[in-house]
């Protein structure tokens, strides 16, 4: 199956070392937080694409009010990680 000297027992040793280093209780938490990060990244990328399409179709005039503040949605059942996002606009002083 594997060539170049990598055999299945090498993978077993690697898994055992990872379990010893991180512990069996930490691995599910790490996987869960990685999944949350991926969901947030995906939703933000989708929102940026939608904003790009909207801005190219209809240019905003200076008289229109600023858009409402967006909130990053947390995973279902996790209400502690929802937070408002402050996005800089052209009128925001930095």
N, C-alpha and C positions, 0 to 999 in steps of 0.2 A: 504494500500500500504506500508506504513512505519510502522514498529513496534518499540518498545522501546521508545515511546514518541516523535519521530520525525515526525512531520506532515507537510503537504505541506505549511501551512502558516509560518512555521519556515524558510523554504527556501526563501519565499518571503521577510521576514524580513531581512534575510542574504543578499539577492541581493540589497535591498534598502540601507543597511548599507555600502556595498561595493561601491555603486554608490555615496553615500554621502562622503565617505572617499577619493576615488580616482577621482571622477568627471567623467561625461560622455564623456568628451573630451580626458581624459587620457587613458581610457580603450582600445579604438581601437589602440592607439599608443603602448600600452604595449603588446597587442596581436600581433601586427605586428612585434615588436622587438623580441618577443618570437619565432615567426615563422622564422625570419631570423636566430636567434641563432640555432634553430633546423636544418635548412637547412645547415648551416656551419658545425655543428657537424656531420651531416650525410655524407656530402661530405668528410670531413677530415677522418672519420672512413673508408669510402670506399677507399680513397687514401692509408691509412695505410694498409688495407687488400691487395690491389693490390701490394704495395711495398713489403709486406711480401712474397707474392707468387713469385714475380720476384726474390727476393734475395735468396729464397730457391731453385729456379730452376737454376739460373745462378749466381754463386758467382762472385763478382766484384774483379778485380785485382787492385793492387796499381797503375798501370800505366794508368788506365782509368781516363779521366777527371771527375771532379765533375759534378753532374747533374745540370741543369739550375734551377734558382730560381723559385719556384712556386708562384702563385698568387691566393689568395682566391677570388672566384667569388662572386659578390654581386647579390642581387635579380635583376630581369629584371627591368630596368628603374632607378636603384639606383647606380649611378656611383661613388658616394662619399665614399662608404665604401669598395671599392676594395683596397687591400693593399698587397704589397709583404711580403712574409714570410721568415724570416731567420731561416734556420734549421741548427742546429749544425751537423757537420760531424766529422769523426775520426781525420781529419787533422786540425780542427778548435781549436785554443787555447782558453781556457775558463778563 
